[in-house]
Amino acid sequence: MSGLLDKATKSANADKKNKDAPVEDKSVPFEDKTVDSGIELDKRIKIGMQVAGVITLLVSMFLAVLKGVLYVTLFDIIIIVTVMIFGLILFNGADVLSKSISMTKVGFSAGAFSGLLIMTFIGTMFIGASGGVTIASMDLDGDNDEIDLEFFGPRGMDYTVEVLVNDTVVYSHDDSLNNYDKGTYSISLDKFWAGNSMDMNDNSEVTYEIRVDSEGGTDSVKFDSIMNREVDTGFVSVTEITGVDSNENKEYIGIEVQMIIGMGNGNPNAQFGYSNQYFTGIAPKPIASDWSATLTVKYGNSIAYQYATINANEGVAPPSTQGESSKEFSSDWVKLKGTEANNNGISYLARGDFYSGDGCYTFEIEIINDLGEEYTDSRSMIEVFWESNEADPDSEKDKPAEAC
């Protein structure tokens, strides 16, 4: 019996010792990854900014190749160098943000960026010197109606510049590059003009091409897209302006006139249409060109009113007696200034300045192109019913103007 008690006592003491013994912590310690994540994030930002800097450098080098050392201007240099400097800032930007910038690294990268850009410029000179005469640029001078050309190639090389219309040479000029490996020449449009390159629906009509031949080869460029210069169509649309007489009855006091000038040749052609105060036909395509136009309002064979001639340069008419601001005929319809204005500020052709009774009025537009033919468009014909409408007090029965 005593032996059993001794065993029980020993077992109890052992359990007590086990309970009092410290518990071993087998859990995995918490690992704070915040610092490491921040470091990785900084690395990604740094690599991203350096890549962006190199890409920006490549952009500046591409711009340098486009211009070349022979044709670069001060403005071009400012733009190209600014792009390069921006790339340099991006390349070293991460170091600046982390305050770990190394002036040695900045100096090395600045030298590398500048050297690559300078080498690119110099390389363009050898490219030009190793081949024939090429066309560096071609621009339309709308003010002088001419094509301005620039060429580059080997210094002193002779070349011939030709204009081809529908693949046939219609104009040529012989010249040579000057001491700066650069040549310029301007050709008046009237020396080779053969009509618009496209119709109003953008279908090809005439092809235009510049070609330069030299012992180093041939270079050419087509310029159809800038050779729509002749307008042949003019339409008007009117809005009837009303007021009230002394007896508070509705009366017609004039018309607000809009005009559009453009190319009307196509499939389909431009067509006049007018109904319920709106143009309902097919409008011509406005273009940037030089022309003058005179709008005459006729009643039968008699001239009821004539607007002052409008002169457009590249489709824009400057301020004149027809309006206080420039008129963008190159893009859309233009409202013409009338002889009076109502309380809402709408300028209109007053009734007393053109109206000779109910009937059909013809709005005849005479167009004179600086480059091209002269045209007279008399298709804008509108009939008004003012007297008959005013004779009936019920204005709901008024008949709006319509095409004749």
PALO-593743 format. One record per residue: z, y, x of N, C-alpha, C, O in turn; residue in three letters. Coordinates in steps of 0.1 Angstrom, whole numbers, plus 2048, in hexadecimal, padded with zeros to 3 digits. Layout:
ZYXZYXZYXZYXALA...
***
This chain:
8007F480880080080080080C8097F9816806MET80980C81380981881C7FC81A8237F8825826SER7F580F8257E881082C7DE8178247D681F829GLY7DE8158177D581B80E7D782A80D7CE83380DLEU7E582E80D7E883C80D7E48438197E084F819LEU7E583C8247E18438317D28468317CE850835ASP7CA83C82C7BC83E82B7B884A8227AF852825LYS7BF84B8177BC85580D7BF8638147B886D812ALA7CB86381B7CF8708217C587482C7C188082CTHR7C086B8347B686E83E7A98738387A387C83DLYS7A586D82D79887182679A87F821790887821SER7A588281B7A78908157A789A8207A18A581FALA7AE89782C7AE8A08377A08A383C79C8AE840ASN79789883C78A89A8417818A383877A8AB83DALA7838A182B77C8A98227808B88237788C1822ASP78D8BA8267928C882878C8CE8347888DA833LYS78B8C683F7858CB84B7768CF8497718D984ELYS76F8C68417618C983F75F8D68367568DD839ASN7688D882D7678E482576A8F082D7648FB82BLYS7748EF8367778FB83E76D8FE84976C90984EASP7658F484D75B8F685775090085374D900847ALA74C90985C74191385873490C85473090285APRO72E91184972190C84471691084D71491C84FVAL70E90785170290B8596F79118516F390B847GLU6F391D8546E892484C6DB9208516D692385CASP6D59178496C891284C6BC91A8466B0915848LYS6BF9258406B492D83A6AC9348456B1937850SER69F93684269693D84B69994C84B699952841VAL69C95285769F960858693968852687965854PRO69697384B68C97C84668498485168A98985APHE67898385066F98985B66999685666199584CGLU66D9A185B6689AE85765A9B085D6589B2869ASP6509AF8556429B085963C9BE8586309C185ALYS6459C78546409D585163A9DB85E6309E285DTHR6419DA86963D9E087562F9DA87A6269E187DVAL62F9CC8796229C687E6179CA87560B9CC879ASP6199CA86760F9CE85E60A9DC8615FE9DF860SER6139E586460F9F38676079F38745FD9FB874GLY60A9EB87E6029EB88A5F49E68875EA9EC88CILE5F39DB87F5E69D687B5DE9E18745D29E2876GLU5E49E886B5DE9F28635D89FD86C5CDA0286BLEU5E0A018765DCA0B8805D0A068885C7A0E88BASP5D09FA88B5C59F48935B89F588A5AD9F888FLYS5B99F287D5AD9F28755A8A0087359CA03873ARG5B1A0A8725ADA188705A7A1C87D59CA2387DILE5ACA198885A7A1D895599A17897590A1F89BLYS597A0A89558AA04896580A0A88D575A0D890ILE584A0D88057BA13876577A2187A56BA24879GLY580A2988057CA36884573A3689056AA3E891MET576A2D89956DA2C8A555FA278A1555A2C8A6GLN55EA1E898551A1A89354AA2588C53EA2788EVAL551A2D88454BA3887D546A4388753CA49885ALA54EA4489254AA4E89C53DA4A8A3535A528A6GLY53CA3D8A6530A388AC524A398A3519A3D8A7VAL526A3689651BA3888D516A4688C50AA4988BILE520A4F88C51DA5E88B515A6289850CA6A897THR519A5C8A3511A5F8AF503A5A8AE4FAA628B2LEU501A4F8A84F3A498A64EBA5289D4DFA5489FLEU4F2A588934EBA6188A4E6A6E8924DBA72890VAL4EFA7389A4EBA7F8A24DFA7B8AC4D6A848AESER4DFA6F8B14D4A6B8BA4C7A6A8B24BDA6D8B7MET4C9A658A64BDA6389D4B7A7189A4ABA7389APHE4C0A7B8974BBA888944B4A8E8A14AAA9589FLEU4B9A8B8AC4B3A908B94A5A8A8BA49CA918BFALA4A4A7D8B7497A778B848DA7D8AE481A7F8B1VAL492A808A2489A86898483A9389D477A9689BLEU48BA9C8A3487AA98A7480AA88B5475AAD8B7LYS487AA18BE481AA18CC484AAD8D4485AB88CEGLY485AAC8E1488AB78EA47DAC28E9480ACD8ECVAL471ABE8E6466AC88E6466AD18DA461ADC8DALEU46DACD8CF46CAD58C247AAD98BD47BADF8B3TYR484AD58C4492AD88BF494AE78C0490AEE8C9VAL49AAED8B549EAFB8B54ADAFC8B64B4AF28B7THR4B2B098B84C0B0B8B94C8B068AD4D2B008AFLEU4C2B088A24C9B038954CAAF48964D4AEE892PHE4BFAED89A4BFADE89B4C9ADA8A44D1AD08A2ASP4CAAE08B04D4ADC8BA4E2ADE8B44EBAD58B7ILE4E5AE98AD4F2AEB8A74F6ADF89E501ADA89EILE4ECADC8954EEAD188C4F1AC38934FAABC890ILE4E8AC089D4E9AB38A44F6AB28AC4FDAA88ABILE4FAABD8B3506ABD8BB512ABC8B251CAB68B5VAL512AC38A751DAC389D51FAB589852BAB0897THR515AAE895516AA089151CA9789C524A8F899VAL517A998A851CA928B352BA948B6533A8B8B8MET52FAA18B553EAA58B6546A9E8AB551A9A8AEILE541A9E89F548A9889454AA89897555A83894PHE540A8289D541A748A054CA728AB553A698ABGLY54CA7C8B5556A7B8C0564A7D8BA56EA768BELEU566A868B0573A888AA577A7B8A3583A778A3ILE56EA7589C571A68895575A5D89F57FA5689DLEU56EA5C8AA570A528B457EA538B9585A498BCPHE583A5F8BC590A618C259BA658B85A7A678BBASN597A658AB5A0A6A8A05ADA6189F5B7A6789DGLY5ABA548A05B7A4B89E5C1A4D8A85CDA4D8A5ALA5BDA508B55C7A528BF5CEA5F8BD5DAA608C0ASP5C7A698B75CEA768B45D8A748A95E3A7A8AAVAL5D5A6C89F5DEA6A8945EAA638985F5A65894LEU5E8A598A25F4A518A65FBA578B2604A528B8SER5F6A638B65FCA6A8C15FCA638CE606A648D6LYS5F2A5B8D05F1A538DD5E4A568E45DEA4E8EASER5E0A638E25D3A678E85D3A678F75DDA6C8FDILE5C8A638FD5C6A6390B5BBA6D90E5B0A6B90ASER5BEA779165B4A819195A9A7B92259EA7F922MET5ADA7192A5A2A6A932598A6392858CA6492BTHR59DA5C91E595A5691458CA6090D580A5E90BLYS592A6B90958BA7690257FA7B90B574A7C906VAL583A7E918579A8392156DA79923562A7C924GLY571A6C924567A6292755EA6091A552A6091CPHE564A6090E55CA5F902553A6B900548A6A8FBSER558A77903550A83901544A8390B539A87907ALA547A7F91753CA7E920531A7491C525A7691EGLY536A6891752DA5E913525A62907518A60906ALA52BA688FD524A6D8F1519A788F550EA778F1PHE51EA818FD514A8C901509A8790A4FDA8B908SER50CA7D913502A7891B4F7A709134EBA71916GLY4FCA689094F2A609014E9A6A8F94DDA678F8LEU4EFA758F44E7A7E8EC4DDA858F54D1A878F1LEU4E1A899014D8A9090A4CDA8790E4C1A8B90FILE4D0A7A9114C6A709154BCA6E90A4B0A6C90CMET4C1A6E8FE4B8A6D8F24AEA788F14A2A768EFTHR4B3A848F34AAA908F349FA8F8FE493A918FCPHE4A4A8B90A49AA8A915490A7F913485A80916ILE495A7490D48CA6990A481A6D901476A67902GLY483A768F7479A7A8EE46EA818F6462A818F1THR471A88900467A8F90845DA8590F451A8790FMET463A7A91445AA6F91A452A68910447A64912PHE458A67904450A608F9444A698F6439A638F4ILE446A768F543AA7F8F2430A7F8FE424A808FBGLY435A7E90A42CA7F916425A7291841BA7291FALA429A67912423A5A915418A5690C410A4D90ESER416A5E90140BA5A8F7402A668F5400A6E8FEGLY3FCA668E93F3A708E63F9A7C8DE406A7C8DDGLY3F1A858D93F6A908D13FAA8A8C33F1A848BDVAL406A8E8BE40AA898B140EA958A8411AA08AETHR40FA9389B413A9D892422A9D891428A9488CILE428AA8896437AA989543CAAE888446AA9883ALA435AB7881439ABB87442DAC286D423AC6873SER42EAC2860424AC885742AACE84B432AC7844MET428ADB84942FAE283E425AEA83641BAEF83CASP427AEC82941FAF4821425B02820431B0481DLEU41EB0C824422B1A82341CB20817410B24817ASP424B1F80C41FB247FF41CB337FE413B377F7GLY423B3A806421B49806414B4D80C40DB56807ASP40FB45816403B4981C3F8B3E8193ECB3F81EASN3FBB358103F1B2A80C3EBB248183DFB2481AASP3F3B1E8213EEB1782C3F7B0B830403B0A82CGLU3F2B028383F9AF783E3FDAFA84C3F4AFE854ILE40AAFA84F40FAFC85D411AEF864419AE785FASP40BAEE87040CAE1877413AE3885411AEE88BLEU41AAD988941FAD989741CACB89D41CAC1896GLU418ACB8AA414ABF8B141CABE8BE421AC88C3PHE41EAB28C3423AB18D041DAA58D7417A9C8D0PHE41EAA48E4417A9A8EC417A9E8FB41EAA78FFGLY40FA9890340DA9B911409AA9913400AAE90CPRO40FAB091C40CABE91F3FDAC09233F8AB992CARG3F7ACA91C3E9ACD91F3DFAC49193D3AC691BGLY3E3ABA9123D9AB190C3D1AB79013D6ABE8F8MET3C3AB59013BBABA8F73BCAB18EA3BEAA58EBASP3BAAB88DF3BBAB08D23B2AB78C83AEAC28C9TYR3AEAAF8BD3A7AB48B23AFAB28A53B2AA68A2THR3B1ABC89D3B8ABA8913ADABB8863A5AC4886VAL3AEAB287C3A4AB18723ABAB08643B6AAB863GLU3A4AB585A3A9AB484C39FAAB845393AAE845VAL3A4AA083F39BA9783839EA988293A9A98824LEU393A9A821394A9A81238DA8E80D381A8D80FVAL394A8680638EA79801387A7180D37CA6C80CASN38FA7181838BA6982437FA6F82B379A69834ASP37BA7B82836FA8282F374A8F83637CA97830THR371A90843375A9C84A36EAA8845362AA9844VAL376AB2841371ABF83B374ACB84436FAD6842VAL37DAC884E382AD4856387ACE86338EAC3863TYR384AD486F389ACF87C38BADB885385AE6883SER394AD988E398AE489839CADD8A53A4AD48A5HIS396AE28B0399ADD8BE3A3AE68C53A2AF28C4ASP3ADAE08CC3B7AE78D23BDADF8DD3B9AD38DFASP3C7AE48E43CEADC8EF3DDAE18EF3E0AEC8EBSER3E6AD88F33F4ADB8F33F7AE58FE3F1AE4909LEU400AEE8FB404AF890540DAF2910410AE6910ASN412AFB91841BAF7923428AF191F42FAEB927ASN42CAF2912438AED90D436AE090543FADC8FETYR42BADA908427ACD901428ACE8F242AAC48EBASP425ADA8ED426ADC8DF41AAE48DA415AED8E1LYS415AE18CE40AAE88C840DAEC8BA413AE48B3GLY408AF78B540AAFB8A73FCB008A23F4B068AATHR3FAAFF8953EEB0388F3F0B048803F7AFC87ATYR3E9B0E87A3EAB1086C3DCB108663D2B1586CSER3DAB0985B3CDB088543CEB0D8463D7B0983EILE3C6B178433C6B1D8353C1B1282B3B7B0B82ESER3C8B128203C4B078163B6B098103AFAFF80DLEU3B1B158103A4B1780B399B1281438DB12810ASP39CB0E820392B0882938FAFA825384AF582ALYS397AF381D394AE681A398AE280B398AD6808PHE39CAEC8043A0AE97F6395AE27EE389AE77EETRP399AD87E738FAD07DF395ACC7D1390AC37CAALA3A0AD47CD3A6AD17C03B3ACA7C13B7AC67CCGLY3BAAC97B63C8AC37B63C7AB57BA3BEAAD7B7ASN3D1AB07C23D2AA37C73D5A997BB3D1A8D7BCSER3DCA9E7B13E0A957A63DEA9C7993DDAA9798MET3DDA9578E3DCA9B7813EAA9D77B3F4A9A782ASP3EBAA176F3F8AA4769401A9876740DA99766MET3FBA8C768402A7F766404A78773407A6C774ASN402A8077F404A7B78C3FAA707903FDA68799ASP3EFA7078A3E4A6778E3DCA6D7993D9A79798ASN3D8A667A43D1A6C7AF3C3A717AB3BCA6B7A4SER3C0A7D7B03B4A847AE3ACA867BB3A0A837BCGLU3B3A8B7C53ADA8E7D23B7A8A7DC3C3A8C7DBVAL3B3A847E83BCA817F33BAA8B7FE3AFA8F801THR3C5A8F8043C5A9980F3CCA9281B3D7A8C819TYR3C7A948273CCA8E8333CAA9783F3BFA9D841GLU3D4A988483D3A9F8553D2A9485F3DAA8B85FILE3C9A958693C7A8C8743C6A938813BEA9D882ARG3CCA8E88B3CBA948983C6A898A23CDA7F8A3VAL3BCA8C8A93B6A838B33B7A888C13B5A948C3ASP3BBA7F8CA3BCA838D83B9A768E03B8A6B8DBSER3B8A788ED3B5A6C8F63C0A628F53BEA568F9GLU3CCA668F13D7A5D8F03D8A568E33E1A4D8E1GLY3CFA588D93CFA518CD3CDA5B8C13CAA668C2GLY3D0A568B53CFA5D8A83DBA5D8A03E2A5289FTHR3DFA6889A3EAA698923E6A708853DDA79885ASP3EBA6C8793E7A7286D3F2A728633FCA6A864SER3F1A7B8593FBA7B84E3F4A808423ECA89842VAL3F7A7A8363F2A7E8293FBA89823407A88825LYS3F5A9281C3FDA9D8163F9A9F8073F9AAB803PHE3F6A958003F2A967F23FDA9C7EA3FAAA47E1ASP409A997ED415A9D7E5416AAC7E441DAB17DASER411AB47ED413AC27ED406ACA7E9405AD67EAILE3FCAC27E53EFAC87E23EBAC97D43DFAC87D0MET3F5ACC7CB3F2AD17BE3F4AE07BD400AE47BEASN3E9AE77BD3EAAF67BE3E3AFD7B33E4B0A7B2ARG3DCAF67AA3D4AFD7A03D9AFB7923DBAEF78EGLU3DCB0578B3E0B0477D3D4B077743CCB10777VAL3D3B007693C8B027603CBB037513C2B04749ASP3D8B0274E3DCB027403E8B0B73D3F1B0C745THR3E7B127323F2B1B72E3F4B1A71F3EBB1C717GLY400B1771B404B1670D40FB2070A417B24712PHE411B246FD41CB2B6F8423B246EC41CB1C6E6VAL42FB276EA437B236DF43FB2F6DA444B366E2SER440B316CD447B3D6C8452B396BF452B2E6B9VAL45CB426BD467B406B4467B4D6AB467B586B1THR466B4B69E466B57695474B5D69447EB56692GLU474B6A696481B71696482B79689478B80685ILE48DB7768248FB7D67549BB876754A3B8667DTHR49BB8F66A4A6B986684A7B9A6594A2B92651GLY4ADBA56554AEBA86474AABB76454ACBBF64DVAL4A4BB963949FBC76364ABBCF62F4B6BCA62EASP4A7BDA62A4B2BE36244B7BDD6184C2BE1613SER4B0BD46124B5BCD6054BBBC06084BEBB85FFASN4BEBBD6154C5BB16194BCBA56174C1B99616GLU4AFBA76174A5B9C6164A0B9862449FBA162DASN49DB8C626498B8763248BB8D636482B8E62DLYS489B9164247CB9664747AB91655483B8E65DGLU46DB90658469B8C666467B9866E45FBA166BTYR46DB9867A46DBA4683465BA1690463BAB697ILE462B9569345AB936A045AB846A445FB7B69CGLY456B816B0455B746B545AB746C4457B7C6CCILE462B696C6466B676D445CB5D6DA458B536D4GLU456B616E644BB5A6EB44FB536F8455B59701VAL44CB466F944DB3E706440B3A70B436B38703GLN43EB39718431B3571D433B2B72843DB2B730MET42AB2172942AB1773441CB1773B412B18734ILE41DB17748410B16750411B0A75941BB0775FILE405B0375A405AF77623F8AF07633EEAF575FGLY3F9AE37673EDADB7683ECAD375B3F5ACD756MET3E0AD47543DEACD7483D4AC27483D2ABB73EGLY3CEABF7533C4AB57543CBAA77563D3AA675FASN3C8A9D74E3CEA907503C9A877453C0A8A73DGLY3D0A7C7433CCA727393D9A6D7323DFA64737ASN3DEA747283D7A7E7203D8A8C7263E1A8E72FPRO3CFA957223D0AA37263DBAAA71F3E0AA5715ASN3DEAB67243E8ABF71D3E1AC370F3D5AC570FALA3EAAC37053E5AC66F83EEAD06F13FAACE6F2GLN3E9ADA6EA3F1AE36E33F5ADD6D53EDAD76CEPHE402AE06D2407ADC6C4413AE56C141BAE86CAGLY414AE96B541FAF26B1423AEF6A241AAEE69ATYR430AED6A0435AEB692443AEE69144BAEB69ASER447AF5687455AF868345DAFF68F468AFB693ASN456B0869645CB106A045DB096AE464B0E6B7GLN456AFE6AF457AF66BC449AF26C0440AF06B8TYR448AF16CE43BAEC6D343CADD6D1445AD66D5PHE431AD76CC430AC96C9425AC26D0423AB66CDTHR41EAC86D9413AC26E0417ABC6ED423AB86EEGLY40EABA6F6410AB570340FAC070D404AC670FILE41AAC471341BACF71C415ACC729415AC172EALA40FAD6730409AD473E415AD2747421AD4744PRO412ACE75441CACC75E41DAD8767414ADC76ELYS429ADF76642AAEB76F42BAE777E42FADC781PRO425AEF786425AED795428AF979C427B04797ILE42CAF87A942EB037B2420B087B741BB017C0ALA41BB137B340EB177B740DB267B5416B2D7AFSER402B2C7BA400B3B7B93F6B3E7AF3EAB397B0ASP3F9B467A53EFB4A79B3F4B577943FFB5C796TRP3EBB5C78C3EEB677833E9B637753DFB5D773SER3F1B6876B3EEB6475D3F0B707543FAB78755ALA3E7B7274B3E8B7D7413E7B777333DEB7072FTHR3F2B7A72B3F3B7571D3EEB807133F4B8B713LEU3E4B7D70B3DFB867013E1B806F33DDB756F1THR3E7B886EA3E8B836DC3DDB896D43DBB956D4VAL3D5B806CE3CAB846C63CBB816B73D1B766B4LYS3C7B8A6AF3C6B876A03B7B8869D3B1B9369CTYR3B2B7C69B3A3B7C69939DB7E6A73A0B786B1GLY394B886A738DB8C6B3394B986BA38FB9D6C4ASN39EB9D6B33A4BAA6B73B0BA76C03B8B9D6BESER3B3BAF6CA3BEBAE6D33CABB46CC3CABC06C9ILE3D4BAC6C83E0BB16C23EBBB66CC3F2BC06C9ALA3ECBAF6D73F5BB36E13F2BAC6EE3EDBA16EETYR3F4BB36FA3F2BAD7063FEBAF710402BBA712GLN403BA471540EBA571E409BA972C3FDBA872FTYR412BAE73440EBB274240BBA574A411B9A747ALA402BA67533FFB9A75B40BB95763412B9D769THR40DB88763417B8176A412B7B777408B74777ILE418B7F783413B7979041EB70795429B74797ASN41AB63797423B5979C420B557AA415B537AEALA42BB547B242AB4F7C0432B427C043EB427BEASN42BB377C3430B2A7C3437B277B5441B217B4GLU430B2C7AB435B2979D440B32798445B3078DGLY444B3C7A044FB4579C44AB5379B445B587A5VAL44DB59790449B6778E455B7079045FB6E78AALA453B7A79945FB8379C462B8C79045AB8D786PRO46DB93790470B9D786465BA778345FBAC78DPRO462BA9777457BB377445ABB8766465BB7761SER450BBF760451BC4753453BB9749457BBC73DTHR450BAD74D452BA1743460B9B744462B9273CGLN469BA074C476B9B74C47EBA0758479BA6761GLY48BB9F756494BA4761497B9B76C49BB9F777GLU494B8E76A496B8477448AB7C777480B7C770SER48AB7478247FB6C78647DB6177C486B5C776SER470B5D77A46DB53770467B4777745EB4777ELYS46EB3C77446BB2F77B460B28773462B1E76DGLU453B2D774448B2676E445B1877543EB1076FPHE44BB16781448B0A78844FAFE78244DAF3787SER458B00779460AF5774460AF3765461AE8760SER45DAFE75D45FAFC74E459B08747453B1174CASP45CB08739458B13731460B1F73546BB1E73ATRP45AB2B733461B38737460B4172B455B43725VAL46BB4772746BB5171D466B5F72246AB6372DLYS45DB6571B458B7271F45FB7D718464B7C70DLEU461B88720467B9371A45EB9A710453B9C712LYS464B9D70445DBA46FA45EBB36FA460BB9705GLY45CBB96EF45DBC76EE46ABCC6E846DBD86E9THR472BC36E247FBC76DD489BBB6DE484BB06E2GLU495BBE6DB49FBB36DC4A8BB46D04ABBC06CBALA4ADBA96CA4B6BAA6BE4C4BAA6C34C7BAB6CFASN4CDBAA6B94DCBAB6BC4E1B9F6C44EBBA06CBASN4DAB946C44DEB896CC4D8B896DA4DAB7F6E2ASN4D1B936DE4CCB956EB4BEB8D6ED4BAB8C6F8GLY4B8B886E24ACB816E34A0B8B6E449FB946DBILE499B8A6EF48DB936F0481B8E6E947EB826EASER47BB966E146FB916D9464B9C6D8466BA86DATYR458B976D544DB9F6D244EBA56C444DB9D6BBLEU450BB26C3453BB76B6447BB76AD43CBB76B1ALA44ABB56A0440BB4696436BBF69642ABBD695ARG43BBCB698432BD7698429BD86A4420BE06A4GLY42CBD06AE424BD06BA418BC76BA410BC76C3ASP417BBE6B140CBB46B1407BB06A33FCBAB6A1PHE410BB169940DBAB68C403BB3684405BBF682TYR3F9BAC67F3EFBB26773EDBAC6693E3BAE662SER3F7BA36653F6B9C6593F7B8D65B3F6B88666GLY3F9B866503F9B786513ECB726563E1B78654ASP3EDB6765D3E1B616623E3B5A66F3EFB58674GLY3D8B576763D9B4F6833D8B5968F3CFB62690CYS3E2B576983E2B5F6A43DFB566B03E5B4B6B1TYR3D6B5B6B83D3B536C43DAB596D13D9B656D3THR3E1B516D83E8B556E43DFB506F03E1B456F5PHE3D7B596F53CDB566FF3D3B5970D3D8B64710GLU3D3B4F7163D8B507233CDB4F72D3C6B4572FILE3CBB5A7353C1B5A7403C8B5774D3D1B5F751GLU3C4B4D7543CAB497603C0B4A76C3B5B4676CILE3C5B517773BEB527833C6B4C78E3D0B51792ILE3C0B417943C7B3A79F3C4B417AC3B8B457AFASN3CEB427B53CBB467C33C2B3C7CA3BAB3F7D3ASP3C4B2F7C63BDB247CC3B7B1C7C13BFB147BBLEU3ABB1D7BE3A5B167B339DB1F7A9399B2A7ADGLY39BB1A79D392B2179439AB2A78A3A7B2B78BGLU393B32782399B3A777397B3276A38DB2C768GLU3A2B347623A1B2D7553A6B3674A3AFB3F74CTYR3A1B3473E3A6B3B7323A9B307283A1B29723THR3B6B307243BBB2671A3BEB2D70D3C7B3570CASP3B6B2A7023B8B306F53BDB266EB3BBB286DFSER3C2B1B6EF3C6B116E53D3B146DE3D6B0D6D4ARG3DBB1D6E33E8B216DC3E5B2A6D03E3B366D1SER3E3B246C43E0B2B6B83EAB286AD3EDB1C6AAMET3F1B336A93FCB3169F3FAB3A6933F7B46695ILE3FCB346883FBB3C67B408B3F675411B37675GLU40AB4C671417B5166B414B5465C409B57658VAL41FB5465541FB56646429B60642430B5E638PHE42BB6B649436B74647435B7B63A43FB7C633TRP42AB81637428B8962B42AB8061E431B84615GLU425B7461E426B6C613435B6761243AB65606SER43BB6461D449B6061C452B6B61745BB6960FASN450B7861B458B83617456B8760945EB8D603GLU44AB83604447B865F6450B7E5EC452B825E0ALA455B735F045DB6A5E846BB6B5ED46FB685F8ASP475B705E4482B725E8489B655EC493B665F3PRO485B5A5E848BB4D5EB486B495F947CB435FBASP48FB4C60348BB4961148AB3A614484B3661ESER490B3260B48FB2360E481B1E60C47EB13611GLU479B2660646BB22604462B2760F456B2560FLYS468B2E619460B34624458B2962B45EB1F62EASP44CB2C62F444B23637445B27645441B33648LYS449B1E64E44AB2265C43CB23662432B1D65DPRO43BB2A66E42EB2B67542AB1D679433B1467BALA41DB1B67A418B0E67E40BB10686405B1B687GLU406B0568D3FAB066943EEB0868B3EEB02680ALA3E5B1068F3D9B136873D0B076863C6B0867FCYS
***
